[in-house]
Amino acid sequence: MGQLKNLLAKYNELDTDSKFARISDDIWGIGSLEEIKKEVDPETFTFHIIVNLIGGWKSDGWDYIFAEGYAVLPYVAGALNELGLMELKDQFDSTTAWLNEYFGNVGVDFLNFENGMDEKSHYDVINVLSNPRFKVEDETLNNISADDRKSVSKKYKTEIGKLEDISEKLWGYGAEEDGWKSVLDFISSHQ
């Protein structure tokens, strides 16, 4: 696929949003994230993860990232660390650790990045977090009381709100370089 520098040069005439989206689309052409990780250098992989993270966030926020960014989630903390976004990384780590612990205590493996993740279980948990009244197929999740479901959903929304507040300052429209400053700094430091 080539180094990040070569990819950036390929779309030099485009604005930042379009350039980064096109590069990420080219990288997705390789295949799954596991395949991509094997084919590209670490800087290109980090770039790909962070562009998908910021793009997803700009699209629909952290709730979308947790729900639909299923494949990217295991790599988020590492990418945030590489970009030096420690406040955001710490909040992400805190949120994922809390969710992993809570659902682990009720017998559901969720956001356990070392063990891999089951997509169907992931979406069942997301449904519980999104709306405590949603029906799910996982019987273990159905055994959580209505009050506990409401409580965990409320806490999830609070934690997502903290991620949103930090991200808004970094990536929101009106932020420096339309929210791409940390990525541009990362690129500059690796050229």
C-alpha positions in Angstrom: 0.0 0.0 0.0 2.9 2.4 0.6 3.9 4.7 3.3 1.6 7.4 4.7 3.6 10.1 3.0 3.0 8.5 -0.4 -0.8 8.2 0.3 -0.9 11.9 1.3 0.8 12.9 -1.9 -1.6 11.0 -4.0 -4.5 13.2 -3.0 -2.6 16.4 -2.4 -5.1 18.6 -4.3 -8.0 17.7 -2.1 -9.1 19.5 1.1 -8.3 17.8 4.4 -11.7 16.1 4.9 -11.8 14.7 1.4 -8.1 13.7 1.3 -8.3 11.8 4.6 -11.6 10.1 3.6 -10.1 9.0 0.2 -6.9 7.7 1.8 -9.0 5.8 4.4 -11.2 4.3 1.6 -8.0 3.2 -0.2 -6.8 1.5 3.0 -10.1 -0.2 3.6 -9.6 -1.7 0.1 -7.0 -4.0 1.6 -9.6 -5.8 3.7 -10.2 -6.2 7.4 -8.3 -4.3 10.1 -6.3 -7.4 10.8 -5.3 -7.6 7.1 -4.6 -3.8 7.0 -2.4 -4.0 10.1 -0.2 -6.6 8.4 0.0 -4.7 5.1 0.7 -1.1 6.2 3.3 0.6 8.4 2.3 1.5 12.0 1.9 5.2 11.2 -0.5 4.4 8.3 -2.5 2.1 10.5 -2.8 4.7 13.3 -3.8 7.3 10.7 -6.5 5.0 9.4 -7.9 4.3 12.9 -7.9 7.9 13.9 -9.5 9.1 10.6 -12.3 6.6 11.1 -12.7 7.6 14.7 -12.9 11.3 14.0 -15.0 10.8 10.9 -17.4 8.6 12.9 -17.5 11.1 15.7 -18.1 14.0 13.3 -20.9 12.0 11.7 -22.9 10.8 14.8 -20.7 11.1 18.0 -19.4 8.5 20.4 -22.6 6.6 20.7 -22.2 5.8 17.0 -18.6 4.8 17.5 -19.5 2.4 20.3 -22.4 1.0 18.3 -21.2 0.9 14.7 -17.4 1.3 15.2 -17.3 -2.3 16.3 -14.1 -3.2 14.4 -12.2 0.0 15.3 -12.9 0.0 19.1 -10.0 -2.3 20.0 -7.5 0.2 18.4 -9.0 3.5 19.7 -6.9 3.7 22.8 -3.6 3.0 21.0 -4.4 5.6 18.3 -5.4 8.2 20.9 -2.1 7.5 22.7 -0.1 7.9 19.5 -1.6 11.3 18.9 -1.0 12.3 22.5 -4.7 12.8 23.2 -4.3 11.6 26.8 -7.4 13.2 28.3 -9.6 11.6 25.7 -7.7 8.3 25.9 -8.1 8.2 29.7 -11.9 8.8 29.4 -12.2 6.2 26.7 -10.2 3.7 28.8 -12.3 4.5 31.9 -15.6 4.1 29.9 -14.6 0.8 28.3 -13.2 -0.6 31.6 -16.4 0.2 33.4 -18.6 -1.3 30.7 -16.4 -4.4 30.5 -16.5 -4.9 34.3 -20.2 -4.3 34.6 -21.2 -6.7 31.9 -18.6 -9.2 32.9 -20.2 -9.3 36.4 -23.5 -10.2 34.8 -21.9 -12.9 32.6 -21.5 -11.1 29.3 -18.2 -10.5 27.6 -18.3 -6.9 26.3 -15.4 -4.8 25.1 -12.9 -7.3 26.2 -10.4 -6.5 23.4 -8.0 -9.3 24.3 -10.6 -12.0 23.9 -12.1 -10.6 20.7 -15.7 -9.6 20.5 -18.8 -11.4 19.3 -20.7 -9.0 17.0 -24.1 -10.3 17.9 -23.5 -9.9 21.7 -22.0 -6.5 21.1 -25.2 -5.2 19.4 -27.4 -6.8 22.1 -25.4 -4.9 24.8 -25.6 -1.7 22.7 -29.3 -2.1 22.6 -29.5 -2.4 26.4 -27.3 0.7 26.7 -29.2 2.7 24.2 -32.7 2.0 25.6 -33.3 -0.2 28.6 -36.7 -1.2 27.2 -35.2 -2.7 24.0 -35.6 -6.4 23.7 -32.5 -8.5 23.2 -31.9 -12.1 22.3 -29.2 -12.8 24.9 -31.0 -14.3 27.9 -28.2 -13.2 30.3 -29.0 -9.6 29.4 -32.7 -10.2 29.6 -32.1 -11.3 33.3 -30.8 -7.8 34.2 -33.6 -6.1 36.1 -35.4 -3.1 34.6 -34.0 -0.9 37.3 -30.4 -2.0 36.7 -30.9 -1.6 32.9 -32.1 2.0 33.5 -29.1 2.7 35.8 -26.5 1.3 33.4 -28.1 3.1 30.5 -28.0 6.4 32.4 -24.4 5.9 33.4 -23.4 5.0 29.8 -25.0 8.2 28.5 -23.2 10.2 31.2 -19.8 8.6 30.2 -20.5 9.1 26.5 -21.3 12.8 27.4 -17.8 13.1 28.9 -16.3 11.7 25.8 -18.4 14.2 23.7 -17.3 17.2 25.7 -13.6 16.4 25.3 -14.0 15.5 21.6 -16.0 18.7 20.8 -13.0 20.8 21.9 -10.6 18.8 19.7 -12.7 17.8 16.6 -15.8 19.9 16.5 -16.4 22.3 13.7 -14.7 25.6 14.6 -11.9 23.7 16.2 -8.4 24.3 14.9 -8.0 22.9 11.3 -11.7 21.9 11.4 -10.9 19.3 14.0 -8.0 17.6 12.2 -5.1 19.4 14.0 -4.1 16.4 16.0 -3.9 14.3 12.9 -2.0 16.9 11.0 0.5 17.2 13.9 0.8 13.4 13.9 1.6 13.4 10.2 4.1 16.2 10.5 5.9 14.3 13.3 6.3 11.2 11.1 7.6 12.8 7.9 
